[in-house]
Amino acid sequence: MVEYKRDYPLFSLCGLNCGLCPRYHTKGESKCPGCGGKDFHLKHPTCAVITCNTKHDQVEYCFQCSSYPCEKYSIPSNRDSFISYCNVITDFKKIKRDGLEQYKSELNEKVDILEFLINNYDDGRRKNFYCIAVNLLKPSDLKAIMTEINEHISKHDSNRKDKIKQIISLFEEHASKDNIELKLRK
């Protein structure tokens, strides 16, 4: 693939939140720079969505294409890869309703929350869980969880392992209220 660059690689052409993907937050060889990020074409030498985009309207996001919703978006995906595809269509609708800048602001907040969790409460096994949870939960739920972490859990005298268990439990409680399963669909 020819080099493909984007100004905002945290949100992909196809609607994935690259900034919430475990590969984006990985250190080492498998690190992904996000859609159109530095050396993206080396990590992803082929991408059917980018190829499709070059043959159509060459838009910044698929929802802007004159052919949207095409076959790819008319039937939501029931499988995930490194990141959940559950919110793609909902996120596109949100952008159409609230605007791209508002969505980017929300995504940036989510990325900040995710980085806080990974840097402070990852025991080497929680990064994927945090990526899924932050991607799928509503901003209001994430703010409530962060308030609980900052005001109670972080100040608690318990050890790090117990704090992580409490945080996981918080995410699961909020997810269950909205019937969200915090796991990738295979």
VOPAGU-2260 file (C-alpha; in pm, 1 decimal, decimal comma):
REM VOPAGU-2260
SITE   aa  ch    i         X         Y         Z
SITE  MET   A    0       0,0       0,0       0,0
SITE  VAL   A    1     112,6     351,5     -72,4
SITE  GLU   A    2     178,1     555,0     239,2
SITE  TYR   A    3    -154,2     654,2     394,0
SITE  LYS   A    4    -153,3     948,6     634,5
SITE  ARG   A    5    -421,9    1105,9     848,0
SITE  ASP   A    6    -416,5    1407,0    1076,9
SITE  TYR   A    7    -605,2    1223,2    1353,6
SITE  PRO   A    8    -500,5     855,3    1366,7
SITE  LEU   A    9    -692,0     785,3    1692,0
SITE  PHE   A   10   -1018,1     742,8    1497,6
SITE  SER   A   11    -998,8     536,6    1181,1
SITE  LEU   A   12   -1145,3     580,2     836,9
SITE  CYS   A   13   -1371,5     279,1     903,8
SITE  GLY   A   14   -1485,1     404,9    1244,9
SITE  LEU   A   15   -1266,8     211,9    1488,5
SITE  ASN   A   16   -1132,0     394,8    1791,2
SITE  CYS   A   17    -763,9     320,3    1728,2
SITE  GLY   A   18    -664,5     520,3    2035,3
SITE  LEU   A   19    -848,9     262,9    2249,5
SITE  CYS   A   20    -688,4     -43,9    2091,8
SITE  PRO   A   21    -435,5    -252,1    2286,6
SITE  ARG   A   22    -201,7    -252,6    1985,5
SITE  TYR   A   23    -192,9     127,1    1992,9
SITE  HIS   A   24     -81,5     110,5    2357,9
SITE  THR   A   25     171,7    -168,6    2307,1
SITE  LYS   A   26     541,8    -110,3    2330,7
SITE  GLY   A   27     749,4    -303,7    2079,9
SITE  GLU   A   28     719,1    -456,3    1734,7
SITE  SER   A   29     342,1    -505,4    1724,7
SITE  LYS   A   30     263,6    -141,3    1811,3
SITE  CYS   A   31      13,4      10,5    1569,8
SITE  PRO   A   32      35,4     386,1    1505,3
SITE  GLY   A   33    -339,8     419,3    1450,5
SITE  CYS   A   34    -513,4     464,2    1116,3
SITE  GLY   A   35    -285,5     670,0     895,9
SITE  GLY   A   36     -33,5     725,7    1173,5
SITE  LYS   A   37     344,3     723,0    1124,1
SITE  ASP   A   38     446,8     417,0     919,3
SITE  PHE   A   39      89,0     283,0     914,5
SITE  HIS   A   40     145,0     142,8     564,3
SITE  LEU   A   41     433,8     -68,8     697,9
SITE  LYS   A   42     219,8    -223,6     973,0
SITE  HIS   A   43     -84,4    -265,4     749,4
SITE  PRO   A   44      37,9    -312,4     391,4
SITE  THR   A   45    -319,6    -374,2     273,7
SITE  CYS   A   46    -649,2    -236,5     396,7
SITE  ALA   A   47    -971,0    -305,2     207,3
SITE  VAL   A   48   -1136,8       6,6     349,5
SITE  ILE   A   49    -856,4     237,1     236,1
SITE  THR   A   50    -860,1      72,6    -108,2
SITE  CYS   A   51   -1237,0     121,3    -127,9
SITE  ASN   A   52   -1199,4     484,2     -21,4
SITE  THR   A   53    -949,2     557,1    -299,2
SITE  LYS   A   54   -1197,3     413,7    -552,5
SITE  HIS   A   55   -1487,3     621,4    -421,7
SITE  ASP   A   56   -1502,0     965,4    -263,5
SITE  GLN   A   57   -1165,8     971,1     -79,3
SITE  VAL   A   58   -1331,6    1094,7     239,4
SITE  GLU   A   59   -1185,3    1130,3     585,7
SITE  TYR   A   60   -1439,2     886,5     735,9
SITE  CYS   A   61   -1658,2     624,4     569,0
SITE  PHE   A   62   -1982,5     782,1     690,9
SITE  GLN   A   63   -1900,0    1081,0     464,7
SITE  CYS   A   64   -1895,1     863,2     151,1
SITE  SER   A   65   -2180,7     896,9     -98,7
SITE  SER   A   66   -2216,8     516,0     -88,4
SITE  TYR   A   67   -2262,8     504,5     291,9
SITE  PRO   A   68   -2408,9     290,2     429,3
SITE  CYS   A   69   -2259,5      30,5     200,3
SITE  GLU   A   70   -2269,3    -344,0     258,6
SITE  LYS   A   71   -1993,5    -314,6     523,0
SITE  TYR   A   72   -2212,2     -90,5     739,6
SITE  SER   A   73   -2565,5    -205,4     661,3
SITE  ILE   A   74   -2516,8    -520,7     867,5
SITE  PRO   A   75   -2319,5    -457,9    1188,0
SITE  SER   A   76   -2020,4    -684,6    1244,0
SITE  ASN   A   77   -2067,5    -954,7    1505,5
SITE  ARG   A   78   -1693,1   -1019,2    1535,0
SITE  ASP   A   79   -1409,7    -814,0    1674,8
SITE  SER   A   80   -1034,6    -815,4    1621,9
SITE  PHE   A   81    -800,9    -636,3    1865,0
SITE  ILE   A   82   -1072,9    -382,1    1935,4
SITE  SER   A   83   -1450,9    -397,8    1955,6
SITE  TYR   A   84   -1647,9    -302,7    1645,7
SITE  CYS   A   85   -1970,7    -267,4    1850,5
SITE  ASN   A   86   -1984,9     112,2    1852,3
SITE  VAL   A   87   -1878,9     191,9    1495,0
SITE  ILE   A   88   -2223,4     271,9    1354,5
SITE  THR   A   89   -2334,6     440,6    1678,2
SITE  ASP   A   90   -2019,3     654,2    1676,5
SITE  PHE   A   91   -2077,9     757,9    1314,7
SITE  LYS   A   92   -2434,1     861,4    1407,9
SITE  LYS   A   93   -2302,2    1052,8    1707,9
SITE  ILE   A   94   -2058,0    1243,2    1485,6
SITE  LYS   A   95   -2332,8    1331,8    1238,5
SITE  ARG   A   96   -2547,9    1457,9    1527,8
SITE  ASP   A   97   -2287,9    1633,5    1748,5
SITE  GLY   A   98   -2003,9    1704,3    1507,1
SITE  LEU   A   99   -1656,5    1561,2    1456,4
SITE  GLU   A  100   -1480,3    1798,3    1696,5
SITE  GLN   A  101   -1713,4    1699,0    1981,2
SITE  TYR   A  102   -1648,5    1331,7    1907,3
SITE  LYS   A  103   -1271,4    1383,2    1897,4
SITE  SER   A  104   -1290,6    1561,8    2232,3
SITE  GLU   A  105   -1480,9    1267,8    2381,4
SITE  LEU   A  106   -1238,2    1017,1    2231,4
SITE  ASN   A  107    -939,7    1214,8    2363,2
SITE  GLU   A  108   -1093,6    1200,1    2712,3
SITE  LYS   A  109   -1139,5     825,3    2677,1
SITE  VAL   A  110    -777,3     784,3    2564,2
SITE  ASP   A  111    -663,1     984,3    2869,5
SITE  ILE   A  112    -871,0     760,1    3098,6
SITE  LEU   A  113    -731,6     448,2    2933,3
SITE  GLU   A  114    -372,8     568,7    2965,2
SITE  PHE   A  115    -431,7     650,4    3334,4
SITE  LEU   A  116    -566,4     298,9    3395,9
SITE  ILE   A  117    -284,4     128,3    3206,1
SITE  ASN   A  118     -15,5     337,6    3376,8
SITE  ASN   A  119    -154,1     300,5    3728,3
SITE  TYR   A  120    -369,4     -12,2    3749,2
SITE  ASP   A  121    -240,7    -266,6    3499,8
SITE  ASP   A  122     -99,8    -579,6    3655,9
SITE  GLY   A  123      23,7    -704,5    3319,6
SITE  ARG   A  124    -309,6    -867,6    3239,6
SITE  ARG   A  125    -563,5    -584,1    3236,6
SITE  LYS   A  126    -475,4    -370,1    2935,3
SITE  ASN   A  127    -711,8    -554,1    2698,7
SITE  PHE   A  128    -992,4    -537,4    2953,4
SITE  TYR   A  129    -944,4    -164,2    3004,5
SITE  CYS   A  130    -933,2    -105,9    2627,2
SITE  ILE   A  131   -1262,5    -288,3    2577,7
SITE  ALA   A  132   -1432,2    -127,5    2878,0
SITE  VAL   A  133   -1329,3     229,0    2794,2
SITE  ASN   A  134   -1430,6     177,1    2431,4
SITE  LEU   A  135   -1775,0      34,3    2510,0
SITE  LEU   A  136   -1891,7     231,9    2814,1
SITE  LYS   A  137   -2061,0     570,9    2796,1
SITE  PRO   A  138   -1859,2     878,0    2896,4
SITE  SER   A  139   -2090,5     934,1    3195,2
SITE  ASP   A  140   -2012,0     584,5    3326,1
SITE  LEU   A  141   -1639,5     638,5    3274,5
SITE  LYS   A  142   -1652,8     969,1    3464,1
SITE  ALA   A  143   -1836,6     800,3    3751,6
SITE  ILE   A  144   -1577,5     522,0    3761,1
SITE  MET   A  145   -1289,7     769,5    3754,1
SITE  THR   A  146   -1447,3     969,0    4037,5
SITE  GLU   A  147   -1474,6     651,8    4244,7
SITE  ILE   A  148   -1113,3     558,7    4168,2
SITE  ASN   A  149    -976,5     904,4    4249,6
SITE  GLU   A  150   -1187,6     973,3    4557,8
SITE  HIS   A  151   -1193,5     629,9    4716,7
SITE  ILE   A  152    -996,2     345,0    4561,2
SITE  SER   A  153    -667,6     530,2    4508,3
SITE  LYS   A  154    -676,1     663,1    4866,2
SITE  HIS   A  155    -763,7     328,8    5018,1
SITE  ASP   A  156    -500,9     146,2    5218,5
SITE  SER   A  157    -543,3    -180,9    5029,7
SITE  ASN   A  158    -272,5    -325,5    4808,1
SITE  ARG   A  159    -256,1    -270,2    4432,9
SITE  LYS   A  160    -401,6    -612,4    4352,1
SITE  ASP   A  161    -712,8    -540,1    4560,9
SITE  LYS   A  162    -748,1    -194,5    4404,5
SITE  ILE   A  163    -741,1    -350,7    4057,7
SITE  LYS   A  164   -1012,3    -598,2    4162,0
SITE  GLN   A  165   -1227,7    -310,3    4283,9
SITE  ILE   A  166   -1177,6    -122,3    3957,5
SITE  ILE   A  167   -1265,0    -428,2    3748,3
SITE  SER   A  168   -1577,1    -473,1    3959,2
SITE  LEU   A  169   -1676,0    -108,5    3901,6
SITE  PHE   A  170   -1645,7    -150,7    3525,8
SITE  GLU   A  171   -1847,4    -471,0    3533,7
SITE  GLU   A  172   -2123,9    -309,1    3742,1
SITE  HIS   A  173   -2159,8     -18,3    3501,4
SITE  ALA   A  174   -2148,9    -248,2    3198,7
SITE  SER   A  175   -2416,3    -479,7    3335,8
SITE  LYS   A  176   -2657,4    -185,0    3379,1
SITE  ASP   A  177   -2647,8    -136,3    2999,9
SITE  ASN   A  178   -2624,0    -507,9    2913,2
SITE  ILE   A  179   -2271,2    -460,9    2781,5
SITE  GLU   A  180   -2039,4    -759,5    2775,3
SITE  LEU   A  181   -1681,0    -655,6    2842,0
SITE  LYS   A  182   -1513,3    -902,0    2609,3
SITE  LEU   A  183   -1428,9    -924,5    2242,1
SITE  ARG   A  184   -1661,2   -1123,1    2016,2
SITE  LYS   A  185   -1469,4   -1398,2    1836,8
